[in-house]
Amino acid sequence: MPASATTADGETYDVIVVGAGPTGENVADRAHAAGLSAVIVESERVGGECSYWACMPSKALLRPVTARSEARRVPGLKDAVAGPLDAEAVLAHRDAFASHWKDDGQVRWLESVGVELVRGQGRLAGPRKVVVDGERTLRARHAVALCTGSRAVLPPIPGLADAAPWTSREATSAASVPGRLVIVGGGVVGVEMATAWRALGAAVTLVVRGEGLLPRMEPFAGRLVAASLAEAGVLLRTGTGVTRVRREAPGGPVTVELDNGDEIVADELLIATGRAPRTDDLGLETVGLTPGSWLTVDDTCRVTDLADNDWLYGVGDVNHRALLTHQGKYQARIAGAALVARARGVPLLETDRWGAHAATADHAAVPQVVFSDPEAAAVGLSLAEAERAGHRIRAVDADLGAVAGAALYADGYRGHARMIVDLDRETVLGATFVGPGVGELLHSATLAVAAEIPLERLWHAVPAYPTISEVWLRLLEAYRG
């Protein structure tokens, strides 16, 4: 394949990637590793949201919380960890995992794999053309991949915009613990940040319009997590919304008015109610697409709303298939393989549902872990999703706390497991686990779902005793009766 080239019309590469988060990095790396020239354009920090304001800093905040919680339920340890967390040390630990908000290491990685970096705002300027900061023109021989991710959305609540609310970025990067924190939203961000900041000493109120937490998971997940948060001292206000927000002076207290007439006064307000694609300033209008919209793509992540499209891809959060870092990286591997095959004129394996060029897991096997206390982990379809999809199914449940490995893990271990079985094929369509440490249990379920392993074969996958993984045996026994 030809290398990059510079002419009067601009610099030409085989592949242009806009957005240097984990998704964009993987697309560029896959293209370059296959012999294509690749350039990546980034307007902020190389490494993206995950590295600096999401996955890494949030989990660095949460790990000391869950480790202390589990240690408090182990004989011989509970008295040793009875005191409060060292907030200063936890925040310093978080800062280190966010690389102190510097991207030098990520830039060095790009250099090591031979991908060129261009700093600035990249915008489409017609087919196969990207202009950076209105000055530098890049042209693609084969593909442009938009990997710009998503951003937090502020709902249209009167007074909110003027009250300087936190979004997920401020919540994961705050330099000190707020005395009082109101969180609006009962999804992953709301639950994880309530867990972290309450354990660090903040008085936390969690306001949720719906009746429960984690609405995209099985209902028992939200119930168990809500009970644990309440025991930790989080005030849960479910079934209510926010009608107005007031902050009289910058840096002063913020007042949150609820639709039942109550008012809550806090030092900070976190809004965790949704995400929007970072596509509003990408020049989509120059190729007939709508700025600010999610990009509709096929299973190779090629944009479908563009007539005769053989060059534009939307990978990661921008396509709204699964707003998770690991799924964005998965899509990058699929899209990278597909665009390389197309550049080489190699037939795609599009007829194979689980082939190298189809992001089938986006539909059938998306794994997610909520790093709350207890953890909630799920993959594939929930009971409600499977019913809506028209499958003939059976939900099989087991008490995680009754497994010997769980009893050894922590005194009073509370947890639950559910397996969704496709009765026609006798395979696992989905699984959900709630309990301490279940995040590390999830990949076995992901393998079962993605590989469509028959239950009769899973019966021969013997879980080691005494581990929490023995819940698989309990689930299979309950199914077989």
N, C-alpha and C positions, 0 to 999 in steps of 0.2 A: 504494500500500500504506500502511496506517496506520503512524504512527511509534510509538515506545515510549510506554507509558502507565503511570501509577502509580495503583493503587487499593488498597482495604483488603486485597485478596487478594495484593498484591505488585506488582512491576514486570513489565510485559508487553512482550515484544519479538517480532518475527517469528521470529528465529533466536537460539538460545543455543548458544554454542560453549564446551565445557569443555576447556581446554588451549590455551595460547598459544605453542606451538612453531610451526615453519614450516607444519605441516599446518593447525592451528587458525587461524593468521593468514590463510591463503589461503581457507579456507572462509568466514570472517567477511568478508573483503574481497570475495569473489565475491558473497556475499549482499547486502552493502551497496551494491556497485556496480550491482546490478540493481534497487535501490530498496527492498530490505527493511531493516528496522531490525535491527541485530545487536549483541549483547553477547558479550564473551569473558571467561571466568573463568580465572584462573591462580593457583596456590598457590605457585609459585616465581618464576623469572625469565621475563619475556616474551622469547621467542626460543627457549626450550626446550633440550633436550639438545644438539642440533646446534651451537648457537651458543657454548655454554660448556664442554661436556665431550666433544664428539664430533668432528663434521666439521671445524669451523674450527680449534680448537686442535691436533688431531692432524695435520692437513695443514700447519699452520704449523710444527710440530715436524719434519715429514718433508721439507718442501721444501728446506731447506738440506742435508739428508742426500743427497738424490738429485741436487741441483745439483752438489755437490762430487764425488760419485761419477762423474757424467758428465764433469765438467771434467777429472778425473784421467785420462780416456781420450781426451783431445783434445790432439794435438801442439801444443806452445807454451803450453799451460795447465797441464799436469800438475805441473810443478815449482812453479808459483805457488800451487797449492792442496795442497801435500804435507803441511802441518801439520794439527793437530787442529781440530775445530770450536770456535768460541768459545761454550761452553755458556751462559754468562751472556747473550750477545746473542741466542742462539736462544730461550732461555726468555723474554726480554723481548719478542721478536717474537711468540711464542706468546701472551703476556699481552695484547698489543695486539689480536691477532685475536680473542681471547675478550672483548674490550671491558673488560678488567680485571674481568670477572665482574659488570658493572653493566649494567642493561637500559634505561638512559635513552634511548638512541637508538631501540631497538625500541618503547618506549612512545610516543615522538614520532611514529614512523611510524604506529602505530595511530591516534593523534589526527589525523594528516594525512589518513587515509582515512575518518574519521568513525565508527570502531568504538569503542564504549565498553568500558573495561576495568574489571573488578571483581576486586580482589585477594582471595584466600582459597581454601579448599577447597570446590569445588562438588560436591554430591552429588544424585543423583536422589531425588525424594521423591514418586514416582508419575509417571503420564504427563504429559509436557510441563512438568514442574515441577522446578526446581533450587533447592536451598537452599545458601547460601554460609555456611560456618562456623556453621551451625545458627541463623542469625539473619536473613539477608537472603533473601527469596523472589523468585525469578525465574520467570516463566511464558512459554512459547513458543506463539505462535499456530500456527506451522507446523512447526518442526523443532528438535530438540536434537541436536547433533553432538558425540560423545565423541572427543576427539583428544588423549588424555593420554599416548600413547607407551608406551615399555617401559623396563624397568630391568634391571640386571645381576642374575643369580641366583648365589648361593653354593651349591655342592653340599654335601650332608650329610657332609662329611669331619670326622672327630673332631678337635677342637681348632681348626678353621678359624675359627669365629666369634669365638673369644677371641684370635686372633692378629692382629687388625686388618689383614686383607688389603686390598690395593688392588683396586678394580674399575676399569672403564674411566674413571670420573670422576677417581679419584686419579691414574691413569696419565697422563692428559692435562693435569692441572693441578698436578702436583708442582712444588714450588718449587726443588728441587735434584736433582742427578743421584745416584741411589743407587750405592754402590760395587758391590754385587752384587744382581742382580735375577733372581728365578725367575718365569717366566711359565707358567701352566698353560692350555693351549688353543692349537690350531693353526689357528684360523679367522682372520678378518680382523683383529680387535682384537689377537690374540696376535702375528700376523705383523707388523703395522704397528708395534706398540709395541716388539717385539724389534728391528726395523730402526732405530727412532728412538733408543732408549736405548742400544743398543750403539754407535751412531755418536757419541753424546754422551759416551761413556766408561765406561758401566756394563759389568760382566762379566755377561752374560746367559745364562741356561740356559732353554731352551724345552722344556717337558714336554708330550708329546702322547700321548693314549691310543691313537689310531690309528697307522697306519703312515706317514702322509704329512700334508702341510700343505694348507690350502685345499680341504677335501674336497668342497665343492659345485661346484668348478670342474673342468675337464678335468685328469686326472692330471699331464700335463706341466707345468701351471702350478705345482702344488705342488713338483714336482721341481726346476724351475729356480729358484724362490724359495728352496727349502731349500739348494740348492748355494751360492747367493749369500750367504745368512745364515751358512753354515758358513765360507765364505771370509772373511767379515767378523769372525769370531771368536765367533759365537753357538754355544754347545754345544747340540746337538739331542739330546733323549732321547725317541725315538718308541717306540711300542708299550708304553708303561708308564703307570701311573696313580699317583695320590697316595693313600696310605692314612691318613696322620696328619700334623698340623701342630702345631708347638710354638713358642711365643714366651714365654720365661721371664719377661721384664720388658718393660713398655711401652717402645717405641722401641728395644729391643734386637734382637739377631739372631733370625731365624726359621729353624727347622729343618723341612725338608720331607722326609717319609719316603715312599719309593717302594715299589711292590708287589713289587719284586725284592729288597728289603732295603736298597738304597742310601739314603743320606741326603745332602741338599744343604743347606748353610747359606748364608743370604743376608741382606741388609739389608732387602729388601722382597719381597713376594710378590704378584703380580698374578694374579687369577682371571678368565679370559676364556673361559668355557665355556657361556654361554647367556644368553638374555633371557627376561623374563616381562612380561606386560601390566600396566600401571598401572591396573588395574580393581578392585583389592581394596577400595578405599575410595571408590567412586563411587555407592553406593546402588543397585546393580543389583538387589538382592533386592526392592526396592520395585516393580519392574516385572516380576518373575518370572524374572530372569536370575541367573546364579551369580557372586557376587563373585570376583574374581581370575582369571576365565576370559578367553580370547581371544574376541572377538566375531565371530560368523559373519555375513557380509554378502553381498549380491548385488553385481552389477557396478555398481550406482549407490551402493554403500556403505551401503545401508539394511540394518539388522539383520534377519536372517531368523528367528532363534529366538524372536521375540516375536510372539505371535498378533495378527493384524489390525494390524500395525505400519504406520502411515503418517506417523511423526514421528521415529523414533530412528535415527541414523546412527552408524556406527563407522568412523572415517577414520584412516588411517596405521597405525602399528605395532600398535594395539590389535586390528586384524583379522587380523594374522599373514599377510597375503598377500605382502608384500615389505617387510622391515624396513630400509628405506633412505629417507633424507630426500627424495631427488628423487621416489621413488615416492609418498611421503606427500603431497607437493605436487601431484603428478599426480592422485592420488585426490581431493584437495581441489578441484581444478578440475572434475573429473567430478561429484563429489557436490554441489558448489555449483551447477553448472548444473542438475542433476536436482532439487534441492530448490526452486530458483527456479521451474523449469517446473511442478512440482507445486503450488507456492503460487499460481501464476497459472492453473492448470488447463490448461496446454499439454500436448498428448500427447508422451510421451517417445519418443525414437528408439531404443527398446529392441530393435527388430528389426534394427538395423544394428549388426553386430559391432564396427565401428570408429566408431560414432556418438558424438555429443557427450555421451551419457549412459551410456556403458559403459566401464569401466576395463579394457579388453581387454588392454592392455599388461602388466597384472599377471600374466597367464597366458602371454603369447606373446613379450613383448619387454622384459624387465626388464634394464636395463644396470647393471653394477657395475664399479667400478675399485678395486683394492687398491693403495694407494700405497706399496708396498714398493720394494725395489731388487733386481731390476727390477720394474716395474709389471706387474700382471696385470689384464686387462680382458675382460669377457665380456658377451654379450647373448643372450637367447633360450635355446634348449635346448642342453645339452651332448649328446655322443654317447650317453651312458648314458640321459639323460632322453628323448631322441628314440626310442631303442629301446624303453624302457618304455612310451612313449605309443603304440607300434604303428605308427609311421611307417615307410615304406619309404625308407631314407636312404642317403647316402654321405658319409663324412667325407673332406674334402680338406685336406691339410696342406702347409705351406710353411715354409722356413727364413727367418725374418726377417733373419738376419744376412747372407744372400746378396743382399739388395736393396741397390742402390747407395746409396739414401738413408740406410739404416741404417749402412753402412760409413762414410759421411761423418759421420754423427751422432756416432760414437764408435769408436775403435779396438777391435777385438775384440768388437764388438757381438754379444751372444748373445740370441736370441729365437726364438719359434715362433708360427705362426698356424694356426688350423684353422677351416674353414667346414663347417657341417652343411647338406647339401642335401636337400630333399624331392624325391625322384626322380619322384613322380607329378605334381607341379606345377612342378618345376624352379625353386623359389624357395629362399631362404636361411632356414633355421629357427633357426640360431644361429651365433655366431662367438666365438672366443676368441683373444686376442693376449697374448703375454708378451714383455716387453722394455722397455728404457728409453724413456720417452715415449709408450707406446702408449695411455695414457688419452685422449689427444687424437685417437687413431685410431678410438676406439670409436663415435663418433656416426654415422660413415658406415655402420657395420654395423647400428646401431640403425635407421637409415632403411631399409636394405635389408630388415630383418626386419619392421618395423612396416608398411611400404608393400607388402610381399610383391612386391618387384620381380622380374620374371622374369630369369633369368640371361642370356638373350639380350639384354635391355635393359642389364643391368649391363656387358656387353661393350662398350657404347658410352660408358660413363662412364669417360673417359680420365684416369688418375692423372697428376699433374704429375711430371716427371722433373727432378732426382733427389730424390724424397721417399720416406719410409717407406711412404706410402700406395700405392706401386707394388706392395706385397704383394698388393693386390686383383687386379692383373693376373696375378701368379704363381699365385694360387689359381684364377682362372678358366681359365688355360692348363692347369693340372694337371687340372681337371675336364673340359675339352674334349679333352684328350689331344693 
